[in-house]
Amino acid sequence: MAIDLGEKALNVAKLHQLESGAKVAYQYISVEQLAAEQPASFDVVTCMEMIEHVPDPSAVVAACAKLVKPGGSVFFSTINRNPKAYLFAVIGAEYVLNLLPKGTHDYAKFIKPSELSSWARHAGLTVSSMRGMSYNPITQHYWLGDDVSVNYMIHTMLES
């Protein structure tokens, strides 16, 4: 299952589904509404590159925690809030390399790992690990590593 409140994103995903034959149910629904309708229904929940775009990211974290079964995993990815992240994710990606439309990100909404970890713990999740996500625009190579200064991913678990 995949959810989104962006109709364009859902339409693109559905086109990809037709081309790939993937068996995914796409729904136009908020994570908070899905959590209210289907609590403790999923073994794994992913929330990738979106919590820095919502008005209340802690509510999204709490809803993701409600969706996962005890013993399940929740993965989040987002952008750190510091000068390096601003330089790479906004100036570099949006204005220099044109990888993203200008105005995609609001620096004030970037999330420090300590903030995301705190929201996760408050929602009953245990932080299992954190990895940095890096990209080299010259080689077009992506990798996971220890550098969480720009993009990072956090793995959390709901205790059994």
Residue pairs with C-beta under 8 A, 6 or more apart in sequence:
1 24
1 25
1 26
1 27
1 42
2 13
2 24
2 25
2 26
2 27
3 26
3 27
3 28
3 29
3 30
3 31
3 34
4 10
4 13
4 26
4 28
5 28
5 29
5 30
7 28
10 26
10 28
13 24
13 26
14 26
16 22
17 24
17 26
27 34
30 63
31 47
31 60
31 63
31 64
31 67
32 59
32 60
32 63
34 63
34 67
35 62
35 63
35 64
35 66
35 67
36 66
38 67
39 66
39 67
40 66
40 67
40 68
40 69
40 70
41 67
41 69
42 67
42 68
42 69
42 72
43 68
43 69
43 72
43 73
44 68
44 72
44 73
44 74
44 75
45 64
45 67
45 68
45 72
45 73
45 74
45 75
46 74
46 75
46 76
47 60
47 61
47 64
47 74
47 75
47 76
47 77
48 75
48 76
48 77
49 77
49 78
49 79
50 60
51 57
51 60
51 61
51 76
51 78
51 111
51 116
52 78
52 79
52 105
52 106
52 109
52 110
52 111
53 109
54 60
57 109
57 111
57 116
57 119
58 119
58 122
58 123
61 76
61 116
61 119
61 120
61 122
61 123
61 125
62 119
62 122
62 123
64 74
64 76
64 123
65 74
65 120
65 123
65 124
65 125
65 156
65 158
66 123
67 74
68 74
68 158
69 158
70 158
70 159
70 160
71 157
71 158
71 159
71 160
72 157
72 158
73 128
73 155
73 156
73 157
74 120
74 125
74 155
74 156
74 157
74 158
75 153
75 154
75 155
75 156
76 116
76 120
76 153
76 154
76 156
77 133
77 151
77 152
77 153
77 154
78 110
78 111
78 116
78 151
78 152
79 85
79 89
79 105
79 110
79 111
79 150
79 151
79 152
80 110
80 111
80 112
80 113
80 148
80 149
80 150
80 151
80 152
81 107
81 108
81 110
81 111
81 112
82 110
82 112
82 149
84 149
84 150
85 107
85 110
85 149
85 150
85 151
86 107
86 110
88 150
89 105
89 110
89 150
89 151
90 105
90 107
92 137
93 99
93 100
93 104
94 100
94 101
94 102
94 103
94 104
94 105
95 102
97 137
99 137
113 130
113 148
113 152
113 154
116 154
117 127
117 130
117 154
120 126
120 127
120 154
120 156
121 127
124 158
124 159
125 156
125 157
125 158
126 156
126 157
126 158
126 159
127 154
127 155
127 156
128 155
128 156
128 157
129 154
129 155
130 148
130 152
130 153
130 154
130 155
131 144
131 145
131 146
131 148
131 152
131 153
131 155
132 144
132 145
132 146
132 147
132 148
132 149
132 150
132 151
132 152
132 153
133 142
133 143
133 144
133 150
133 151
133 152
133 153
134 142
134 143
134 144
134 145
134 147
134 150
134 151
135 141
135 142
135 151
144 153
